Amino acid sequence: PSLYRGAAYFGAIVGRFANRIGGGKLVLDAVQYQLPINLPPNHLHGGKLGFGRKVWEAKIPFHSENPCIELHYHSRDMEEGYPGNLEIKTTYSLTDENELEMVTEATTDKKTVINITYHPYFNLTGKPDQLIFNHELEIFATHILETDEGMIPTGKLRHVEQTPFDFRIPKRIGLEIGADDIDLQQGNGYDHCFALDHPDGQFSLAATAYDPVSGRLMELFTDKPGLQLYTANWLNHSWQAKGSDVRYGPRTAFCLEPQLYPDAPNRPEFKSPVLSPGEVYLTRSTFRFGVK
């Protein structure tokens, strides 16, 4: 449906490669592939018709201990410029611990790249037209990825100490969102990948968000090395809530997107996003909700 084919990725499963790829270029086995440029001059979130704009097949498994749904998608060879037929499945589960768990697995018949993330927007006040500046955010990361003017990583890590990106101790999102900082200005607010401190592949707590008025608390656990913080800087009131007169404006929500590092196909120093035939891509992330 056209409703879900806009550029905001509300609640989407994002892929084949989440975030940006510089110039839309990647090389596999000495073959260069040109991906669509849908955020000039770069490729974003899998292209013009990435996974977030596809209709997935839904199945309800009966063997699961928890309420869950499986979403299946077959991504064809050279779809949006990516090589390989990719079979992908994402399972959403609800647990007795007030958790929303997301597990994604994928296989390919040809060497390709893959980087799946999830793109829900959150406003813990319960008022979707209210700014999220008073949310207290904690991110377990000592560095962010330094980026150029096109938001492509330079390959350098920037220490967060004495910068607006220091969320190692809970801090209000709005406290420094307008600070005079080149990385912050390039993103028009927070739209940056944090290099999480936990060992790569280890499922652990990556971030917490807290609304002091309602007392709502959200915790994010993931096995991914990176976490993109996005403060809905580009929402422009054109998106209307279903069954409501509310329109979503800039900075009325935030996203915490677990992922591999942006532009990883072109950065050998980053964890490789390459998936080969015979291998299984597997990742897990969990949002846990509570009050305090």
N, C-alpha and C positions, 0 to 999 in steps of 0.2 A: 504493500500500500504506500502511496506517496507520502502519507503522514510520517512514515518512519525513514524516509530517504533524505531528510535534511542533514545539516552538517553538525548537529549538536550531540549526536550519539547517545541520546538518553537511554540508559540502561542496557546499552549494546554489548555484545561480545565483539571485540575489535580484533581484526586480523586481515590478511594473513600475517602482516607485520604491523604491530601497534607502534604508534608514535612516528617519528620522521625518518626518512632515508634521504640523505643529501643528494640532490639532483635526480632522485629517482633511479639511481644506478646501483647495480650490484653485479658481482662477478663470481661465477661458480665454475670450477674446472676450466678456467681460461675463456669461458663464454660470458660475454657481457649482456646483461638484460636491462632494458629500459622500461621502467615502471611509469604509470601515469603521473603527471605533475598536477596534483589537485590542490596543493597549497604552494603556489609558485614562490621560489623555484624548486620546491621539494615535493616529495611523496609523503602523504600522511595517512595513517590508519588503514593501510591496505588498498588505497586508491579510491576512485570515484564510486565504485560499487564494491566496497570491501565487505567483510563478513557482517558488519553492523547494519548493512542494507540488504541483506538476503533473508529469504524465508527459510527457516530451518524446520526440519521434521521433528515433531515432538512425540515422545513416547513416555509412558508411565510404567516403570519397572515394578513388578510385584514381589521381587525378592528382597527389597531394601528394608532395613530396620526403621529408617526414617522416611517421612514424606519427601518425595523427590520427583524430579522430572528430568528426562534426558533430551537433549537437543542434538540432532545429527545434521551434518552438512557435508556434501561432496563438492569440493572445490576442484574444478577441472584444470588440467594442464594448460598453462599460459593464461589462466583467468587473471585479469588485471596485471598481466605481464609476468606472473610467477610461474616457474617451471614445476612440473610434477602434479599428478592427481593426488589430492590430499583428502584423506578421510578423517573427519574430526568429530568428536563427541564432547559435549559439555554437560555435566550433571550438576543441577542445583538441588541442594538438600537442606531441610530444616531439621535442627537437632533439639533435644530437650534442654540444651544449654543456651537457648535463645540465639542460636547461630544460623547464619546463612552460609553454607559451604559450597564452594564452586570448584569442581575438578574437571580439567580438560586434558584429553589425550588425543593424539593424532599420529597417523602414519602416512608415508608417501611412497610412490613407486619410482621417484626420481629425485635426485638431490635438490633440495630447496631450502628456503629460510622460513622460520616461523617464530612469531613472538605474539602470543595471545594476551590480551588484558581484558578487564571488565570495566565498564564505564557508567556505573550508577552515580547519580547526583544526590547529595545529602544536604539537608537543612534540618538540624536536630531540634529547632524551635517548634517545628510543626506548622510554621507559617511560611509557605513557599515564596511569598513576596517580601520577606524580611531579609535584610543583609546578614551575612554570616560572620561579621567582624568580631562579635563577642564570643564565638566558639573558641575554646581553648584547645590547641592542637599540640601534640607531641609526636615527633618523628625520630626514630632511633637511627640517626644518620649523622656522621661527622663531616661528610662532604656532599656537595652537589656536583653534577657534571657541568663544567664551564661550557658555554655555548657561544656561537658567533651571532651575527645580526639576524641570521635566518633560523635561529634556534637549533642549529646543528652542533653537536658536541665537538669541541676542539681536540678532545683526547686528554685534556687535563682535568684533574679533580680540584675543586675549590673548597678549602676548609670553611666551615660555616661560622666559626668563632668570630664574633663582632661583625656579623652580617645579618641582614633581614631573614636569612635562611636558617638561623639557629633555633630549631625547635626541640633541642635535646632536653630542655626543661619546658613544660607546658606553657604556651604563650598564646595570647589572643591573635587570631588570624589578621585582624585589622590593625594591629599595633604598628606594623612597619610595612604594610602593603604598598604605601605610597612613598617609600623611602627613595632617596637619591642614590640608586644603585643601578649600574649598567645592565646586569643580568635581569633585574626585576623590571626595568623599563622596557627591555626587549620583549618581555613576555606580557606587557601591559598588566602586570600583576604576577601572581604565582602561576607558573606554567613550566615547572622545572622537575628534572629527574634527580632524586636523592639517591646516593649510593649507600644502601643500608649497611649497618655495621655487622649484621649477623653473617655467619659463614654461608657462602653461596650454596643453595640447595637445602639448607636447614630450615625447616618450617618453624617459625618463631614470630613473636610479636614485633610488628614493624611500626605501628602508629596507633595513637588514641585520639579521639575527638570528644569534647565534652561541652554541653550547653549548660552553663551555670544556673540559668533561670528554670528550665524544666527538670534539670538533673539527669537528662539523658546522656548516656555514655556509649560510645562505639569504639571497639577495638578491632584492628586489622592484623591478621596473621597471614604470612605468606612464605613461600619457599623461593621467591624471586629475589635477585640482587638489587633491583631498582624499584623506586616508587615515584611515580609522577604525581605531584600535587598541582591541581588545576582549580582555580577559584572562579570559574565561569566568567572569565573576563570578556568574552565575546558574545554572551547571550544579549539579545537586543530587544526584548519584549515582543518578538514576533511569535514566540512559542506560547500557546495557551494551554493551561491545565484542562484535562478532560472533565467535562461536567462542571466547569467553574469559569468565572470571569478573570481569574488570576492569570497574569502573563509573567513569564520568567524573565527577569532582567539580570544585568551583570552583577556578579558577586552575591547572588541570592542562594548560591549553593556551592559546594566544593566536591571535587572528585579525588579519590585516592586510588591510583591505577598501578597495581603491581605488574612488573614487566622486566624484560631484559633491557639493556641500555639502548637508547635511540641510536640510529645509524650504525648499529653493531655489524651489519654486513660489510661495512667499509672501514672498520676499526679492529685490526687484529689483536690489539691490546684488550679489547672487551671480550666478555664471554661469547663464544660463537653461537649464532642462531641457526646454524646449519643442521638440517635433518636429512639423513640418508635413508635409502631403502633398508629395511630390516631393523631400523631403530624405532623407538616409541617416544614421542614427545609427551611428557606428563608434568602437570603443574597443579598446585592446589592453593587456594586462598580462602580465607574465612572471615566474615564480618560477625562479631559477637556484640550483642546489644544488652544494655542493663541501665541501672540508675544508681546514683550515689548522692 
